Amino acid sequence: MIVTPFGEVLAGPLEGREGLVAANIDLKEISRGKFDLDVAGHYARPDVFSLTVDLAPKRVVFTENAAEHPDSTSPELTQATRLRG
């Protein structure tokens, strides 16, 4: 598959067969595409940009006993808690 720097598919993909994919390209698109992500510019400055990833597992759902926290739940949630037993 041949894709422009802006995500436009120029040719391909070949599916289920072998072959050669070819397309006419505009070399000016390369420099225009580099303006979108300047890896040597401000993205490369750790004093300006940082990425932090917390890899610790998280619980998706938290449940509380409605009897212990009567003011923190809606009437619908309290009713659903009573129905579940």
Backbone bond lengths (Angstrom), bond angles and torsions (degrees), N, CA, C in turn:
res aa  C-N    CA-C-N  psi(-1)  N-CA   C-N-CA  omega(-1)  CA-C   N-CA-C  phi
1 M - - - 1.431 - - 1.532 108.03 -
2 I 1.307 116.06 139.44 1.462 121.81 176.29 1.522 107.18 -116.56
3 V 1.346 114.99 124.56 1.458 121.11 -175.43 1.526 108.77 -127.63
4 T 1.326 117.22 140.32 1.462 121.28 177.38 1.527 109.49 -74.03
5 P 1.331 117.98 165.94 1.463 120.15 176.27 1.532 113.38 -60.54
6 F 1.310 117.07 -15.00 1.464 121.30 -179.23 1.523 112.77 -101.64
7 G 1.335 117.01 7.45 1.460 121.01 175.18 1.509 115.91 91.24
8 E 1.298 118.37 3.54 1.469 121.19 178.49 1.529 109.54 -79.67
9 V 1.325 116.68 127.35 1.465 121.17 179.53 1.521 108.31 -80.10
10 L 1.333 115.62 120.96 1.461 120.71 179.06 1.520 112.05 -91.65
11 A 1.316 117.19 -34.42 1.462 120.47 -178.62 1.524 109.64 -158.35
12 G 1.322 114.63 149.77 1.458 120.43 176.07 1.510 111.83 87.74
13 P 1.273 117.14 -173.40 1.455 128.00 1.16 1.526 111.57 -84.19
14 L 1.304 115.84 161.02 1.454 121.32 172.06 1.524 107.02 -88.12
15 E 1.283 116.60 123.74 1.465 119.98 -179.22 1.518 109.72 -119.88
16 G 1.310 115.76 129.69 1.453 120.75 175.84 1.515 115.33 77.02
17 R 1.327 117.17 8.95 1.467 119.26 178.60 1.521 109.14 -155.81
18 E 1.308 116.12 159.38 1.448 121.75 175.99 1.517 108.71 -92.01
19 G 1.315 116.40 151.79 1.450 119.49 178.60 1.508 111.45 174.30
20 L 1.305 115.29 -174.11 1.449 123.09 -179.26 1.521 107.89 -116.66
21 V 1.312 116.07 130.41 1.463 120.96 177.94 1.515 107.62 -102.46
22 A 1.323 117.36 130.60 1.460 121.94 -179.35 1.519 109.20 -134.49
23 A 1.331 115.23 150.14 1.462 120.35 177.49 1.520 108.67 -156.20
24 N 1.323 115.75 152.86 1.459 120.80 171.62 1.514 107.44 -81.63
25 I 1.335 116.31 131.32 1.459 119.40 -178.63 1.522 110.04 -120.12
26 D 1.322 114.71 154.10 1.453 121.99 175.78 1.523 106.85 -104.35
27 L 1.322 116.91 111.19 1.460 121.16 -176.11 1.530 112.55 -64.51
28 K 1.328 118.00 -19.61 1.466 120.92 176.78 1.529 111.17 -66.89
29 E 1.307 117.11 -24.66 1.467 121.16 179.32 1.528 111.57 -65.12
30 I 1.330 117.32 -27.90 1.465 120.45 -179.14 1.519 110.28 -63.03
31 S 1.323 117.37 -51.17 1.468 119.63 -178.79 1.523 111.18 -67.42
32 R 1.311 118.62 -35.37 1.474 120.84 176.61 1.522 110.56 -64.78
33 G 1.326 117.18 -37.57 1.451 120.64 179.48 1.512 113.39 -68.30
34 K 1.326 116.67 -29.96 1.466 120.68 179.99 1.520 112.27 -69.01
35 F 1.313 118.08 -21.14 1.460 120.35 177.34 1.529 111.29 -67.71
36 D 1.323 117.62 -25.89 1.463 121.11 -179.57 1.525 112.26 -70.41
37 L 1.306 118.66 -34.86 1.459 122.60 179.83 1.517 108.72 -137.81
38 D 1.296 115.48 96.44 1.458 121.61 -178.66 1.522 108.53 -91.84
39 V 1.335 117.66 88.82 1.464 121.49 -174.49 1.526 112.61 -68.62
40 A 1.312 118.10 -19.25 1.461 120.28 177.86 1.526 111.28 -95.64
41 G 1.325 116.95 -1.89 1.463 120.94 -178.03 1.508 112.38 -94.79
42 H 1.324 116.59 -135.94 1.466 119.97 -173.31 1.522 113.77 -67.00
43 Y 1.339 119.03 -18.09 1.461 120.68 176.03 1.533 111.23 -67.81
44 A 1.320 117.86 -25.13 1.451 121.95 -177.70 1.532 111.95 -87.82
45 R 1.332 118.40 4.27 1.465 121.92 -179.19 1.519 109.81 -99.08
46 P 1.332 117.99 109.10 1.462 120.09 -178.25 1.522 113.47 -67.08
47 D 1.342 118.66 -17.96 1.459 119.82 177.27 1.529 112.06 -78.82
48 V 1.331 116.98 -13.35 1.455 121.19 -179.08 1.526 111.77 -110.02
49 F 1.314 117.47 -36.79 1.461 121.97 -172.94 1.520 109.72 -130.19
50 S 1.327 116.41 131.59 1.459 120.13 174.44 1.524 108.98 -144.03
51 L 1.291 115.17 154.75 1.460 121.96 177.91 1.515 107.75 -127.78
52 T 1.321 115.73 124.34 1.455 121.51 178.33 1.515 108.26 -119.77
53 V 1.319 116.50 129.30 1.461 121.82 179.66 1.518 108.32 -120.36
54 D 1.325 116.43 122.67 1.462 121.84 176.74 1.518 107.19 -93.09
55 L 1.324 117.09 109.93 1.460 121.90 -176.59 1.529 113.16 -91.61
56 A 1.315 117.58 1.17 1.465 120.49 179.74 1.521 109.95 -67.91
57 P 1.339 117.51 137.72 1.465 119.53 179.30 1.524 110.83 -64.41
58 K 1.299 116.31 145.40 1.459 123.06 -179.14 1.523 109.92 -122.55
59 R 1.324 114.72 148.20 1.462 119.51 172.57 1.516 108.47 -80.04
60 V 1.308 117.03 137.92 1.452 121.21 -177.89 1.531 110.91 -83.93
61 V 1.322 116.33 -39.31 1.454 120.66 -175.69 1.521 109.06 -122.76
62 F 1.316 115.90 131.41 1.457 121.91 174.60 1.516 108.19 -113.13
63 T 1.318 116.66 135.17 1.460 120.53 177.41 1.519 108.62 -121.82
64 E 1.316 115.10 147.98 1.450 121.55 177.63 1.515 108.09 -128.37
65 N 1.301 115.98 153.66 1.448 120.86 174.87 1.518 107.54 -76.73
66 A 1.323 118.03 118.18 1.458 122.52 -176.99 1.518 111.40 -62.21
67 A 1.322 118.92 -29.41 1.460 121.55 179.99 1.526 111.18 -67.61
68 E 1.331 118.25 -31.48 1.459 121.81 179.31 1.522 112.16 -77.87
69 H 1.343 117.78 -26.84 1.457 122.56 -176.95 1.531 109.69 -131.40
70 P 1.318 119.53 68.54 1.461 119.92 -174.33 1.522 113.80 -66.58
71 D 1.330 119.33 -26.97 1.459 120.75 -177.70 1.524 112.96 -85.40
72 S 1.333 117.91 -12.18 1.460 120.38 -173.56 1.524 113.79 -95.15
73 T 1.329 118.11 -0.12 1.460 119.79 -179.07 1.506 110.57 -121.50
74 S 1.315 115.74 152.85 1.456 120.93 177.60 1.522 109.62 -76.73
75 P 1.334 118.12 159.55 1.473 119.96 177.00 1.521 112.65 -57.52
76 E 1.340 116.69 -34.98 1.461 120.00 -179.60 1.530 110.58 -65.92
77 L 1.333 116.90 -42.54 1.451 120.59 -179.75 1.522 110.49 -67.51
78 T 1.337 116.64 -40.26 1.469 120.32 177.98 1.525 109.75 -61.84
79 Q 1.338 117.79 -42.89 1.467 121.24 178.56 1.513 110.45 -63.73
80 A 1.336 118.43 -41.81 1.463 121.36 179.60 1.526 110.57 -64.98
81 T 1.316 116.99 -36.82 1.466 120.67 178.00 1.514 110.70 -64.38
82 R 1.330 117.00 -41.42 1.472 120.60 178.93 1.534 111.05 -65.26
83 L 1.330 116.63 -38.45 1.472 120.48 -178.29 1.519 111.35 -67.45
84 R 1.343 116.90 -35.06 1.464 120.00 -179.67 1.523 111.35 -72.51
85 G 1.309 117.18 -21.73 1.462 121.18 178.91 1.437 110.83 85.35
